[in-house]
Amino acid sequence: MEKGHLALTYRNLKPGEFITFGTYPQSVDGKKLAIKWRVLQNSGSELFVLSEYILDCKRYHGKNADLKWRDSMEMTWHDCDLREWLNDVFYNAAFSDAEKQFIKTTHCTDNGEGCPDTEDKVFLLSAAEIKDLSEIHGKDLRRAVGTDFAKTKRPDGCSLYVYDKTNKDNYLIRDGEEVGCSWWWLRTQGNKPSRAFFVGTDCSIRSYGNNSIDGYGVRPALKMNLSR
């Protein structure tokens, strides 16, 4: 579809509606499928979207398969491996050259104490953003499940934690089946320099995720330019 026509179509979207944009592996065998995005905000010239599903499982920082959760180190969003991965590996794997023309460079604040603002094509939501957006969309925005691909063991040792206990608030119904939710990273540094915020049980926002934890998921966000 021609870019101008597509931008015109996107301008009519309302918060809470969905689009598909880009592709990423989502099945156990790594088959690439269209990424489903939830519209968070639409100014008419800019679309702010969040992946509806947890698309992958990564540490906030650290690539070594032997890393344990206690091996976390002081690290800002600006310098962490997850930010680098989102803006390089994920960005290039998920979007064609034509799709990249839509993606804005976003000025990201609320990255945590001691972390400068960043300029990102793809990013994680901050702790402040998820709180503010929950006022608009409800706390269900925080409840997410991973794709089958995200749940498979990654080469770096990561494997998405899936809730399997008795609290029904930590499940979603997908295609008629009850599916356990998973936790996902936020970009804001946590209550220690070696930790990061994440979304946890009961839609809670937690500040104590050791940044080397190998069981939390990645739910990318981005902003799209609709002015052209």
N, C-alpha and C positions, 0 to 999 in steps of 0.2 A: 504494500500500500504506500502511496506517495506521502512524503513526510508531512506536508501541509494538511492533507486530508486527515491523516492520523492524529495530528495535533488538535485539529478541530473536533474530532470524535472524543478525544480525551478531555477536552475542555468541559464537556457536559457531565462528566462523572461527579458523583457526590461521595462525601466521606462515608466509608463503610462498604462501598461497591468494590468490585474486583476487576482487574485486568490481567491479561497474560502478556508477558514481555520477556524476551530472552529465553534461553534454554539451559538446563543443567541436569546432570545425572540424578535420577530419582528412584530407580529400581535397584534391586540387589545386583543385577548384572551390569549396572552403570549406564542404562539406556537414558539418553537425554530427552527430556520432556519440557514442555512450556512451563515457565515459572509463573505461579499465581501470586499476584500482589494485591494487598488490601490498600485502598486509597485512605490515607490518613487526613490529608488536607488538600484542597484544590483552590488556588487563588485565581484561577482563570488563565494565568500565565505560567504557573508552576504547579506540578503535581508531586506531592510527597507520599511515597509508597513504602510499604513494609512487606517482606515476603510472608505469605500466609503460613507457610510450613518452615520448619527448621530444615535447612537444606544440607547442612554438613555438620560435622563434629570436629572441633579444633580446640587446642589449648589457647588461652588468651596470649600466652607467651611460652615458647619452647617447642622444639621440633623433634627432639630425641625420643625414640620409642621407650627408652628405659627411664624416662623422667617419672618421678612419683609426685603425688600431690603436695608432699612436704618440701619438694625441691623448688618451690616458687622463689622468685627473686624480685627485687625492686624494679618496676618497669612502668612506664607511662603508656597511655594510648598512642601518643605520638611515635614511640619507638617500638611498640610491641609487634610480634610476628603476625598476629591476627589482622592488624590494620594493613600490614604489607601484603598479606595474602589476599585480602578482600580487594585491594586496589591494583593487584597485578594478576595473580592466578585466577581468582574468581571472575574478575572483571573481563579478562580476555577469554575465559572459557564460556561465559554466560552470554555475551553480547557480540553481535556482528558489528562491522564498521558502521553500517547504517543505523543500528540501534544506539551505538555509542554517541551519535550526534545529538540524541535526545537528552543524554545524561549530563546534568549540571555538575560543576564542582561546588560542593557545599562547604560553607564555613562552619565548622563544628566547635561549639563551646561546651562548657560543663564537662570537661574531660578529666577533671580531678585535680587535686591540689598539686601544684608544681608542674602540671602538664600544660604546655602552650596550646592555644587554639590550633586546629588543623584544617587543611583543605583536602577534602576527600570526594572521590567519585562515588564510592560505595562505603558505607559506614554502619556501625551499630547504633541503636538508639542510646541516648544518655539516660541516667536515672531521672533527671528533671523532665525529659521529654516523655518518658513512659508514664510518669505521674500525670502530667498535663493531658496527654492524649487519652488516658483512662477516664478523665472527666468527660471527654467527648464521646468516646466509643464504649465506655463501660470496662469493668475489670476483665471481661472475657477476652479483651485484646491481648492480655498477658498469657492466656492459656494457649499452648501450642504443642503440636505433635511433629515428630520428625518423619521425613521420607524414609522409605526402606533403605535407600542408599546411605542416608545419614546414620542409620542404625548399624550398618555393617562395620566391622573392625577396620580402622584406617591403617595405612602403612606406618604412621607415626605413633601407633598404639592407642589412639583415641577411639572410643566407642560410646555412642550416645546413651546416656542413662534414660531408661523408660520407667515411669512410675508403675508399680505393680502391687500396691497395697490397697487398703480398704476404703480410703477417703474418696468418695465419688466426685468431690470437687476437683480432683486431679485427673479426671478422665474427660475425653471428648467423644462424641458420636461421629464417626466417619464412615460413610457408605453403609449405614445401618449397624455398624459394629462399635463396641466400646473400646477405645484406644487410650492407653496411658500417655499422659503428657510428659514432656521433658523440660529440663531447665535450659535457659539460654542466656548468653552473655549480654551485658550492656557495656558501653565503652568507658564509663566513668570509673576512675580508680577507686578502690574500696577503702575500708577503714584502716588499712595499712598499705604502704607503698608496694607490697608484694601481692595485693589482692585487688579484685575488681567486683563491681556490682553485677548481679545477675537476677533473673526472674526465677523464683523457686516455687515451693509448694503453696497451695491456696492462693495463687496469683500474687504472692508476696514479692517485694523488692528487697533483696538482700545485699549486704555490703562486704561480705566476708569470703568471697570465692577466691581461694588461692589460685593465682593465675596459671599454675601448671596443672590444674585439674583436667583430666582427660575425658570427662563424661558430659560436659555441657555443650550445647549446640549453638549454631550460628544462624541468625535470622537477619539477613542483610536488609538495609534500607537505602534509599536513594531519592534524589529529586530530579524530576524531568522538566525540561524546558518546553513550554507550549506556546511560546511567543513568536515562533517562526513558522 
